[in-house]
Amino acid sequence: MINILHIGIDDTDSPDGMCTTYLASQIVNKFEDNGIELLDYPRLIRLNPFARFKTRGNGGVSLRIPNDDKVSLAKQIVLSEVEKLSMFDCENTNPGVIFYDGEITKEMQDYAFRAIYEFLTIEEAEEFGKSVGCEIHKFKKGRGIIGSIAAISLPLDDFTFELLAYRDSKNYGTKRQIDYESVYRMDKETFPDTFENIDYSEGYIAIEPKTPCPVLYGIRSNTVESLKKAKEIVQVEEPIVDWCIFKTNQHTDMHIQKAENIASMNQFGCYYVVGEVKNRPTIIDGGHMFFFIKDESGEIECGAYEPTKNFRKVVSHLRPGDIIKVYGGIGEQNTFNIEKFQVIELNDIEYKNPICECGKRMTSAGKNKGFKCKKCGRKIESDDKVPVKISRDLKNGIFYETPVSARRHLSKPLCRMIFTK
């Protein structure tokens, strides 16, 4: 059995540039130049999307190599590249590197899931890392050790792949020269093996980043073969200086925990929970839409935010009494941010004034005075409205999701929910 050295790296980028995956790709290149073998694809592990102090994509990377006579050189390469490429000028960039020699224990796996489900501190991560024998390297505050330990420890029962192509540094910050027609062609020929390529409702090219980072484009897929085919189809009009395929927990819903009830959920956690719609969704200035769900334990406000675009129209069809299962996380304002929802049971009954024998809908005759007909003058003493079955725009059992342009890295799209079944 091969003795493995696990390498974890996180928190090297900033909103102004860099990408930890690019740094990893440069390390991989130097490993190859020095005859250092990778035992698997580099791993890109996304953590809790609602964590405070998170990096731009809140993802750490990990590499696995044989623990042989080249380990010292490998460590030297990793630390040198982190020192050379990290965005140290940014106050919130605090890289961390982890080296770990040995088997990944159940204890370490549990830590990794905590990093996805919860908010962990640097102190917690450092104490845990030392307790299991990690070699820890902190740069500045070293917040990156949180994600680095998780990146080496997380089991991947469900996973996807992402191919990332990188730009020449002289083009950073400029418009990416991607032939959009070729992206549409690629999507047509490779979907659903590849996914999240285009948001057709918005005309949004999702493989193209919108930040000044080294990534030219990123294509996501269930298989490596489809990624290589997709790369051959996509055309660009600027140099690709490097590319790398990562094995990742993206689009697996790995961040989602089952909540027993509404009261059991915590801020910054990610859950699915079943509740009854309490009120009609309303939209506020800025385009955000809100409504409440409730159960026997309490209630919580749910939000469909402006960037979700037409998803808000779907949400607007919800009405009091609907039973739904919502997926998402609880943010700074203690609002449940919806990533998708499933209709469990629609309330398709509405209570209306009775219809008179003459065929006209009756009106109230006053409080506790029953109903009257304006057409024929007939009156009835009962104040009881009658149930009327109504048609609904939503359907029982169906999932509804945010558009590609607003989807989080970890959220599993419906096309993958079908695939994994």
C-alpha positions as CSV (number, residue, x, y, z in Angstrom):
1,M,0.0,0.0,0.0
2,I,1.4,3.4,-1.0
3,N,2.2,5.8,1.8
4,I,0.6,9.1,0.8
5,L,1.5,12.7,1.5
6,H,-1.7,14.9,1.4
7,I,-1.2,18.6,0.6
8,G,-3.8,21.2,1.3
9,I,-3.8,24.9,0.2
10,D,-6.3,27.6,0.7
11,D,-7.0,31.4,0.9
12,T,-4.4,32.6,-1.6
13,D,-6.7,34.7,-3.8
14,S,-8.5,38.1,-3.4
15,P,-11.3,40.0,-5.1
16,D,-8.7,41.7,-7.3
17,G,-7.1,38.5,-8.7
18,M,-5.3,35.2,-8.3
19,C,-7.0,31.9,-8.0
20,T,-5.9,29.0,-5.7
21,T,-6.6,26.6,-8.6
22,Y,-4.1,28.4,-10.7
23,L,-1.5,28.2,-8.0
24,A,-2.2,24.5,-7.7
25,S,-1.8,24.1,-11.5
26,Q,1.6,25.8,-11.3
27,I,2.6,23.4,-8.5
28,V,1.5,20.4,-10.6
29,N,3.6,21.6,-13.5
30,K,6.7,21.9,-11.2
31,F,6.0,18.5,-9.8
32,E,5.9,17.0,-13.3
33,D,9.2,18.8,-14.1
34,N,10.8,17.1,-11.1
35,G,9.3,13.7,-11.6
36,I,6.9,14.0,-8.7
37,E,3.8,11.9,-9.4
38,L,0.2,12.8,-8.6
39,L,-1.9,9.9,-7.3
40,D,-5.2,11.4,-8.4
41,Y,-6.6,14.5,-10.0
42,P,-6.0,17.7,-8.0
43,R,-9.1,18.2,-5.8
44,L,-11.1,21.5,-5.6
45,I,-13.2,21.4,-2.4
46,R,-15.8,24.1,-1.9
47,L,-16.7,24.9,1.7
48,N,-19.7,26.5,3.4
49,P,-21.0,29.2,1.0
50,F,-22.5,31.2,4.0
51,A,-19.3,31.2,6.1
52,R,-18.0,34.6,7.3
53,F,-14.6,35.7,6.0
54,K,-14.8,33.2,3.1
55,T,-12.7,33.6,0.0
56,R,-14.2,34.5,-3.3
57,G,-15.3,31.0,-4.2
58,N,-14.6,29.6,-0.7
59,G,-12.6,26.6,-2.1
60,G,-9.5,24.9,-1.0
61,V,-7.3,22.6,-3.1
62,S,-5.5,19.4,-2.3
63,L,-2.9,17.2,-4.0
64,R,-1.9,13.6,-3.2
65,I,1.6,12.3,-3.9
66,P,3.7,9.3,-2.8
67,N,5.5,9.9,0.4
68,D,8.9,9.0,-1.0
69,D,12.4,10.5,-1.3
70,K,11.0,13.5,-3.2
71,V,8.7,14.7,-0.4
72,S,11.1,17.4,0.9
73,L,11.4,18.8,-2.6
74,A,7.6,18.7,-3.0
75,K,7.1,20.6,0.2
76,Q,9.7,23.2,-0.9
77,I,7.9,23.7,-4.2
78,V,4.5,24.1,-2.6
79,L,5.7,26.7,0.0
80,S,7.7,28.6,-2.6
81,E,4.7,28.9,-5.0
82,V,2.4,30.0,-2.3
83,E,4.8,32.7,-1.2
84,K,5.4,33.8,-4.8
85,L,1.8,33.8,-6.1
86,S,-0.5,34.6,-3.1
87,M,-2.2,38.0,-3.0
88,F,-0.5,39.1,0.2
89,D,-1.4,42.8,-0.4
90,C,-5.0,42.0,0.3
91,E,-5.9,42.3,4.0
92,N,-8.3,39.4,3.8
93,T,-5.9,37.0,2.1
94,N,-4.4,34.7,4.7
95,P,-3.0,31.6,3.1
96,G,-2.6,28.3,4.9
97,V,-0.8,25.1,3.8
98,I,-1.2,21.6,5.3
99,F,1.0,18.6,4.9
100,Y,-0.3,15.3,6.3
101,D,1.3,11.9,6.1
102,G,-1.1,9.0,6.7
103,E,-4.6,7.7,6.4
104,I,-7.5,10.1,6.5
105,T,-9.4,9.2,9.6
106,K,-13.1,9.3,10.4
107,E,-12.3,12.2,12.8
108,M,-10.8,14.2,9.9
109,Q,-13.7,13.4,7.6
110,D,-16.1,14.8,10.3
111,Y,-14.0,17.9,10.5
112,A,-14.3,18.4,6.7
113,F,-18.1,18.1,6.9
114,R,-18.1,20.7,9.7
115,A,-16.1,23.1,7.5
116,I,-18.9,22.7,4.9
117,Y,-21.8,22.8,7.3
118,E,-20.7,25.3,9.9
119,F,-18.4,28.3,10.6
120,L,-14.9,27.3,12.0
121,T,-12.3,29.5,13.5
122,I,-8.5,29.5,12.8
123,E,-7.9,28.5,16.4
124,E,-10.2,25.5,16.1
125,A,-8.5,24.4,12.8
126,E,-5.0,24.8,14.2
127,E,-5.8,22.9,17.4
128,F,-7.5,20.1,15.4
129,G,-4.6,19.9,12.8
130,K,-2.0,19.5,15.5
131,S,-4.1,16.9,17.2
132,V,-4.1,14.6,14.1
133,G,-0.5,15.3,13.2
134,C,-0.7,17.8,10.4
135,E,2.3,19.9,9.5
136,I,0.9,23.4,9.5
137,H,2.2,26.5,7.7
138,K,0.4,29.8,8.3
139,F,0.9,32.9,6.2
140,K,-0.3,36.2,7.9
141,K,-3.3,35.1,10.0
142,G,-3.3,31.7,8.3
143,R,-7.1,31.4,7.9
144,G,-6.4,29.1,4.9
145,I,-5.6,26.2,7.2
146,I,-9.4,25.8,7.8
147,G,-10.0,24.9,4.2
148,S,-6.7,23.2,3.7
149,I,-7.4,20.5,6.3
150,A,-11.0,20.1,4.9
151,A,-9.6,19.8,1.3
152,I,-7.4,16.8,2.2
153,S,-10.0,15.2,4.5
154,L,-13.3,15.3,2.6
155,P,-14.6,12.0,1.2
156,L,-16.0,12.3,-2.3
157,D,-18.8,9.7,-2.7
158,D,-20.5,12.1,-5.2
159,F,-18.2,14.3,-7.3
160,T,-17.9,16.2,-10.5
161,F,-14.9,17.5,-12.6
162,E,-14.0,20.9,-13.7
163,L,-11.6,21.9,-16.5
164,L,-10.0,25.3,-15.9
165,A,-8.1,27.1,-18.7
166,Y,-5.8,29.9,-17.7
167,R,-4.9,33.2,-19.3
168,D,-1.6,34.9,-20.0
169,S,-0.9,37.3,-17.1
170,K,-0.7,40.3,-19.5
171,N,-4.5,39.8,-20.2
172,Y,-5.6,39.8,-16.5
173,G,-8.4,42.3,-16.0
174,T,-9.3,42.6,-19.7
175,K,-12.3,41.2,-21.5
176,R,-12.0,37.5,-22.1
177,Q,-11.8,36.6,-25.8
178,I,-14.1,33.7,-26.0
179,D,-16.1,32.7,-29.1
180,Y,-19.6,32.5,-27.6
181,E,-21.0,30.7,-30.6
182,S,-18.6,27.9,-29.9
183,V,-19.8,27.8,-26.3
184,Y,-23.4,27.3,-27.5
185,R,-22.2,24.6,-29.9
186,M,-20.2,22.9,-27.1
187,D,-23.2,22.9,-24.8
188,K,-25.5,21.4,-27.5
189,E,-23.0,18.6,-28.2
190,T,-22.0,17.7,-24.6
191,F,-25.0,18.5,-22.3
192,P,-25.9,16.9,-19.9
193,D,-22.5,15.4,-19.4
194,T,-21.3,18.9,-19.1
195,F,-23.6,21.4,-17.4
196,E,-23.8,25.0,-16.2
197,N,-22.4,26.2,-19.4
198,I,-25.0,28.8,-20.4
199,D,-28.0,30.5,-18.8
200,Y,-30.3,30.6,-21.8
201,S,-32.9,32.7,-20.0
202,E,-30.4,35.5,-19.5
203,G,-28.1,34.9,-22.5
204,Y,-25.4,34.4,-19.8
205,I,-22.1,32.5,-20.6
206,A,-21.5,30.8,-17.4
207,I,-18.2,29.3,-18.2
208,E,-16.7,32.8,-18.3
209,P,-15.6,34.3,-14.9
210,K,-16.5,37.9,-14.2
211,T,-13.5,38.6,-12.0
212,P,-9.9,39.7,-12.9
213,C,-8.5,36.2,-12.1
214,P,-6.2,34.0,-14.1
215,V,-9.1,31.7,-15.3
216,L,-10.1,32.1,-18.9
217,Y,-13.0,29.7,-18.6
218,G,-14.2,26.7,-16.6
219,I,-16.3,23.8,-17.8
220,R,-18.0,21.4,-15.4
221,S,-18.9,17.9,-16.1
222,N,-19.7,14.4,-14.8
223,T,-16.8,12.9,-16.8
224,V,-13.3,13.7,-17.8
225,E,-13.9,12.5,-21.4
226,S,-16.7,15.1,-21.9
227,L,-14.4,17.9,-20.6
228,K,-11.7,17.0,-23.1
229,K,-14.3,17.0,-25.9
230,A,-15.7,20.3,-24.7
231,K,-12.2,21.9,-24.7
232,E,-11.8,20.9,-28.3
233,I,-15.0,22.6,-29.3
234,V,-14.6,25.9,-27.4
235,Q,-12.7,28.5,-29.4
236,V,-10.8,31.5,-27.9
237,E,-8.9,34.3,-29.4
238,E,-6.2,34.7,-26.8
239,P,-3.5,32.4,-25.5
240,I,-4.3,29.5,-23.1
241,V,-1.1,29.3,-21.1
242,D,-2.2,26.3,-19.0
243,W,-5.2,24.1,-18.2
244,C,-6.0,21.6,-15.5
245,I,-8.8,19.2,-14.5
246,F,-9.9,19.2,-10.9
247,K,-12.0,16.6,-9.1
248,T,-14.5,18.5,-7.0
249,N,-17.5,18.4,-4.7
250,Q,-19.1,21.2,-6.8
251,H,-22.8,20.7,-7.6
252,T,-23.3,17.8,-5.2
253,D,-25.5,19.5,-2.6
254,M,-22.8,18.3,-0.1
255,H,-23.4,21.5,2.0
256,I,-27.1,20.6,2.5
257,Q,-28.1,19.0,5.8
258,K,-31.5,17.7,6.7
259,A,-33.2,19.9,9.3
260,E,-35.6,18.2,11.7
261,N,-37.6,21.4,11.9
262,I,-37.2,25.1,11.4
263,A,-36.2,25.8,15.0
264,S,-33.2,23.4,14.7
265,M,-31.5,25.4,12.0
266,N,-28.6,27.8,12.8
267,Q,-27.2,30.9,11.2
268,F,-24.6,30.3,8.5
269,G,-25.8,26.7,8.2
270,C,-27.1,25.0,5.0
271,Y,-30.2,22.8,5.1
272,Y,-33.3,21.4,3.5
273,V,-36.4,21.7,5.6
274,V,-40.1,21.2,5.0
275,G,-42.5,24.0,5.9
276,E,-45.9,25.5,5.2
277,V,-46.0,28.8,3.3
278,K,-47.4,31.4,5.7
279,N,-48.0,34.4,3.5
280,R,-47.9,35.4,-0.2
281,P,-44.4,36.3,-1.4
282,T,-43.8,40.1,-1.6
283,I,-41.1,42.0,-3.5
284,I,-39.3,45.0,-2.0
285,D,-37.2,47.9,-3.4
286,G,-34.1,46.4,-5.0
287,G,-36.1,43.4,-6.5
288,H,-35.7,41.0,-3.6
289,M,-38.7,38.7,-2.8
290,F,-39.5,37.4,0.7
291,F,-42.1,35.1,2.4
292,F,-42.3,33.0,5.5
293,I,-42.6,29.3,6.0
294,K,-43.7,27.7,9.3
295,D,-44.0,24.4,11.1
296,E,-44.8,23.3,14.6
297,S,-41.4,24.6,15.9
298,G,-41.5,28.1,14.5
299,E,-41.1,30.1,11.3
300,I,-38.4,31.6,9.2
301,E,-38.2,34.2,6.4
302,C,-37.2,32.9,3.0
303,G,-35.6,35.0,0.3
304,A,-35.3,34.9,-3.5
305,Y,-32.9,37.7,-4.3
306,E,-32.8,39.9,-7.3
307,P,-29.9,38.0,-9.0
308,T,-32.2,35.0,-9.2
309,K,-34.2,36.8,-11.9
310,N,-37.1,34.7,-13.3
311,F,-36.9,32.4,-10.3
312,R,-38.7,35.1,-8.4
313,K,-41.7,34.7,-10.8
314,V,-41.9,31.0,-9.9
315,V,-41.7,31.9,-6.2
316,S,-44.5,34.4,-6.6
317,H,-46.9,31.6,-7.4
318,L,-46.6,30.2,-3.9
319,R,-49.6,30.8,-1.7
320,P,-50.5,30.3,2.0
321,G,-51.1,26.7,2.9
322,D,-48.6,25.2,0.3
323,I,-46.2,22.7,1.8
324,I,-42.7,22.9,0.3
325,K,-39.2,21.6,0.9
326,V,-36.7,24.4,0.6
327,Y,-32.9,24.0,0.0
328,G,-30.4,26.7,0.9
329,G,-28.6,28.5,3.7
330,I,-29.1,31.0,6.4
331,G,-27.1,34.3,5.9
332,E,-26.2,37.4,7.9
333,Q,-29.8,38.6,8.2
334,N,-31.0,35.2,9.4
335,T,-33.0,34.8,6.2
336,F,-33.1,31.5,4.5
337,N,-31.6,32.0,1.0
338,I,-33.4,29.6,-1.4
339,E,-31.3,27.6,-3.9
340,K,-34.2,25.4,-5.0
341,F,-37.5,24.1,-3.6
342,Q,-39.8,21.2,-4.2
343,V,-43.5,21.3,-4.0
344,I,-44.7,18.7,-1.5
345,E,-48.4,19.6,-1.6
346,L,-50.2,22.5,-3.1
347,N,-53.1,24.3,-1.5
348,D,-55.5,24.2,-4.4
349,I,-58.6,25.2,-2.4
350,E,-59.8,28.8,-2.1
351,Y,-62.7,29.9,-0.1
352,K,-65.2,32.2,-1.9
353,N,-68.6,33.7,-1.4
354,P,-71.3,31.2,-2.4
355,I,-73.0,31.4,-5.8
356,C,-76.7,32.4,-5.8
357,E,-79.4,30.2,-7.4
358,C,-79.5,32.8,-10.2
359,G,-75.8,32.1,-11.0
360,K,-74.4,35.3,-9.6
361,R,-71.6,35.3,-7.0
362,M,-73.1,36.7,-3.8
363,T,-71.6,39.5,-1.7
364,S,-71.4,40.0,2.1
365,A,-74.6,41.3,3.7
366,G,-72.5,42.7,6.6
367,K,-70.7,41.2,9.6
368,N,-72.5,38.1,10.8
369,K,-75.4,38.8,8.4
370,G,-74.7,36.2,5.8
371,F,-74.7,36.9,2.0
372,K,-76.9,38.7,-0.5
373,C,-77.3,38.7,-4.2
374,K,-77.1,42.0,-6.0
375,K,-78.8,40.6,-9.0
376,C,-82.0,38.9,-7.6
377,G,-81.9,40.1,-4.0
378,R,-81.9,36.6,-2.5
379,K,-80.3,36.4,1.0
380,I,-78.8,33.5,3.0
381,E,-78.1,33.7,6.7
382,S,-74.9,31.5,6.8
383,D,-71.5,33.4,6.9
384,D,-69.6,30.3,5.7
385,K,-67.7,30.7,2.5
386,V,-67.5,27.7,0.2
387,P,-64.4,25.8,-0.9
388,V,-63.5,26.1,-4.6
389,K,-60.8,24.0,-6.3
390,I,-58.5,26.3,-8.2
391,S,-55.8,25.7,-10.9
392,R,-52.2,26.4,-9.9
393,D,-49.1,27.3,-12.0
394,L,-46.9,25.1,-9.8
395,K,-47.2,21.3,-9.7
396,N,-46.9,18.8,-6.8
397,G,-43.6,16.9,-6.6
398,I,-41.8,19.2,-9.0
399,F,-38.4,20.9,-8.1
400,Y,-37.8,24.5,-9.1
401,E,-34.3,26.0,-9.1
402,T,-32.5,29.2,-9.4
403,P,-31.0,30.0,-12.8
404,V,-27.4,29.1,-13.8
405,S,-26.3,32.7,-13.5
406,A,-27.3,32.7,-9.8
407,R,-26.4,29.2,-8.8
408,R,-23.9,28.5,-6.0
409,H,-20.9,26.3,-6.6
410,L,-22.2,23.5,-4.4
411,S,-25.8,23.6,-5.3
412,K,-26.8,20.4,-7.3
413,P,-28.7,21.3,-10.5
414,L,-31.8,19.4,-11.5
415,C,-29.9,17.8,-14.4
416,R,-27.4,16.2,-11.9
417,M,-30.2,15.1,-9.6
418,I,-31.6,13.0,-12.5
419,F,-28.0,11.8,-13.4
420,T,-27.2,10.7,-9.8
421,K,-30.5,8.8,-9.6
